[in-house]
Structures are given as C-alpha cells and as structure tokens.
Amino acid sequence: EAYKVVSAGDETLIYRTALTVLNGKELYLQAATLSDNSLDIAYSQGKHSSYIRGMGRVLRALDSTIPDDITEFKLTNVNASMGMHQAIINRKAFNQNLPTNTYQILARETELTAVKYDKNEYQFRPESKLPFHYWKITPDLRSQIGGPDGFFFGDLRVAVQSELIVKTNITITSKGSIGIVNGFDKLKLKSDSILPHVRTEIVQYLKESQKYNIEFMQVNHFNNPSNNIYTKLSAGLLEGMFGGVGGEILYRPFKKNYAIGAEIWAVQQRDYDQMFSFLDYKTTTGHISFYYEEPNSQVLIILKGGRFLAEDSGIRVDMSRSFQSGMRAGVFFARTDISEYEFGEGSFDKGFYFWFPVEAFFTNYRRGSGGFGLKPVTRDGAALLSTHQDLYSVTEASQINSLARDWGDIYD
C-alpha cells in the first residue's frame, strides 16, 4: 500500500512501480502511458496458458500498487512485438466483482478489441534487456510404430530446447538432443516409394542421428503491419528432414471465428545425420489455409490446399477439439493428385494426435504443451513441412474466441 500514497501526477514513479511489480510476477511491461485517470499498459507473458488469467494477474498487481485516482486500465497483450488484443477495464468493476467471483458481469463490462501495437506511441518505453536466452533440458523419446520389423522401436534422449530473443520480434529457436538408450538396431525397413523420399527414409534418419542431432534451428522475424494481419519470415533448419527459407501471412479478424493464411517455403532435404549437411533434393512447397472454430463445440477445422513436399498437390483436412483442461485431440486426412498406386500402402495420408498442457502435471502455472501423434503408415504423399512457431499458434490471443472461453480465470 506504500505506493498508493503517490498521486497520479507522479508519472515516472508510477511507470517504474508498474514495471517493477509486473516484472517480478513474470508479466513483462513493454510500454505505458498515463492519460488523465487511465493507465495504458502493454505487456507480454509466457507463463499462463490462459490469456485471461494472465490479464487478471496484471490487474491485481496494478490494483495493489497504483494510486486510487487511476480509475481505468487499458491492457494491451503483446507477443513477438505483435499486438494480440486490448482490454479496457473499469477498476471499480474489477474490484466489485472480485469477492463473489462474478466474472460474467466483469466480462460484459469489459471492452475487448483488436490492436496494432506500436511502442513509439507510448510515453514510457523501458529498454528491453536483450538479447535474452531461455533454455531447458527435457527427456525426449523418438519412436517408430508399426511395420514388418516390429510393432515398436524407440530411443531415449536428453534434449536441449533453446530460444534466443534477439529483438522483441526476432527469435532464434532450436532443439538438439543426445541419445542415451537406443532400440533401432533391428529396424531395417527401406523405402519402396516411387515418389521423392521426403518421409519414407525415416529409418535412416533415426539410425544415423542416434548419437546426437539438431532437430531444428531457425531464425524468425514477426511483424504486425495492421490490425488483424500478421507475418512471419523464417530461415534455417526448419525441421528434422528439411531446411530452407520461407514465410507466412495470416489474416485473423478479432471478433470472428475464422482466419485465412498463406505460406511458401523453398527447402532442401537434410542429410540423415540431422546436422548441417544436405542431400540433393530441393523443392518449393506452400499452401493457402482456412481456419474455422465452431464456438459452441470448440471444434477447429483447418483446410490446407497447395503443394506438398513430394511435389504433389491437393487438400488436407484437420479437425480437432480443445477441452477446458487445455488438452486438444484431433484427426486429419489428405488427398492429392497422385494415385493410390503412387501413394503406396494406405492409399492416402491420415492419422490422429492429441496435445496436453504441461501445467496439468504441476502445481504451479507453466506454459507449454506435449503430445503424441500416429499415422497408420509413413508415406511420401501429402507430406507437410513441419515448421515451428507457426502464426496461427503465435497469434492465438488475437481472437476473441480464445479469450471468451477462459473468463472464469480472471480472478484465479
């Protein structure tokens, strides 16, 4: 309460107080402006998977320290220097509904809008301590399930995941691992595909990278040129089997339940040891994507049409559902312009997957997810490039559906 004796006229102290208090709770103030009785805060956070919970934590921190004559908070959520959303919240309404946890009333009285973030428009712009390096060590399991050699083959590894934030909108992400226990010795299945071997040489990749490997290492540049429009450029080792350069653009209107994206990538196949050398195969792959989330069932439908890694063209359909726990389960299939004979066993690409939030296994809040997916058979047709930090995932907080479902977390 000592901070509250400061009047709203002491702008510098208010800014510094907000910076200190929020940063101490892993809610990072990016910029701020004090105007009359309103405090406008731009913040980023990577701790809470619920964006509404993160917003609530910002509100509590500000309410406990900022002078009482500030009656309104404007909170702008930022990710990779891109504006996700802005919430205009009446301070009195926030406190009135806190004792009874009547978040429904607060939700009706809160204005949520799209926002284009420009740090230069703010009065207080603290200098970011960049570059910032985040890394963690985790166990890692690679597997090959099914096939004539046996039902299950796998290896246990120690992985290091790293993210270097060079600038607020430029990151370098990577993952490498070292093998501990290997069970691929009896795995001998060779590719019989008549298509370019973009996926069916998985056995060679698994066996020749069993001592150590780099799964991916890429540099990303994000931009938010206008409201609801986001872009990303990436280059490097994009996934376990391909490296290259490319980009995405996404139109994601804030108050709608759909999005439209496009991507294009010029890639070359990586060598089997998954280090820095490459094979001869090169191609260009790209898709136009349509995303639609049914608001009641929270079923997400993703339609992708374009050119796949083996230079076949067609459509991929992905359907998944998210649950209140944060888990997501889904199925997918794809049909392209190759025949069943050219595709090989299985006739067409299909499979299922599920993802679960990491915080489900801990008593404290941790952002991130793990999961598992399975295809009946690995073939080269309809193979998608698997890039990291795709725009639809990065901009999840930029659509009202992603916020509305979690209003119950505002006072958590």
Helices and strands as residue ranges (DSSP letters): G 2-5, H 11-24, E 28-35, E 38-44, H 51-63, E 72-79, E 82-90, H 91-96, H 103-109, E 111-113, G 119-121, E 132-145, E 152-167, E 170-182, H 202-208, E 212-226, E 229-237, E 242-251, E 258-270, E 278-294, E 299-307, E 313-322, E 328-336, H 340-343, E 349-357, G 358-361, E 369-374, H 391-394, G 396-398, H 400-404, G 407-409
